[in-house]
Amino acid sequence: MYAFTGVSNVHCSGYVWIEPAPVIQMGLNISINCHSTVNCQMAKLYMMLNNTHIEDKLLTTINKTTVQLQLHDFRKPYSIVLCYAKCPRQPECGRSWESDDPPDSPTNLTCVIYEHSDHLTCAWDAGKYTYISTNYILYLKSLQTGEEKAFPSNAAINISLSKLQGGKLYSIWVQAKNDLGTAHSDHLQVNLEDLVIPATPVITNVETTDSSAPRTILHWKKQTSMENVYCEERYKALADQTWVTLSFSTETPTRSQLVTLVLCGGLVHSYLD
């Protein structure tokens, strides 16, 4: 689409091309070429870049019908150029182009399965922002059958476990691709059984005793059915920046100077002195 203030219809009597390409890597030197095919003797060519008139001294005359603008270390993400012939001021043609970098390699790929969920959830860091469209694909390859599956997504993705019929062992990676290049994350080798995160306990009540040495009693109920897991309890004063963390098993009561646990039915009572 070509547009200019006050002109409702733009008739192209020539063409514009960008070297080395319409989509370029940021920081490259580029050449903008304008060629006129207008039927006008001694037509003078002008150029506008992003609605700014380009001075004649910056244009290189290639021949009677072609001029060129050279730009060094070009770093604007998106630009539009229009060329005109003075016969009268008639647009020759226009062209837009984009400047950016190839995508970064995705990093910090993590995948988890939340207990009681039937989905594998994966997320990653894409790296620096790209102005041109960058597409991401999550790949899973079974280490037992060799079957490979691709799941396009530009953010975190949830994959139904029903789609993973190649056993428990997988190699997982992310591909990032745009018009300037392709990059891949490191491969993550996993056992799906090791990715399960226990269900979060539910706090059922919090109370503070009215005594000379007040104690806060935290009542919570475990939700997980997994074995060999432990819980962490965190607390802090509202004005503090640092959390105090207590770790303990969900199966065996423990005692310390700070906390006494009593298992009763499905409830755990935690006393903070």
Secondary structure, DSSP 8 states (H G I E B T S, - for coil): ---BTTBS----SEEEEEES-SEEETT--EEEEEEE--S-TT--EEEEETTEE--GGGEEEEETTEEEEEESS---SEEEEEEEEETTEEEEEEEEEEEE------EEEEEEEETT--EEEEEEE--S--SS--EEEEEEEETTT--EEEEE-SS-EEEEGGG--S-SEEEEEEEEEETTEEEE---EEEEGGGGEE----EEEEEEE--SSS--EEEEEE-----SS-EEEEEE--TT-S--EEEEEESSS--B-SSEEEEEETTEEEEEE-
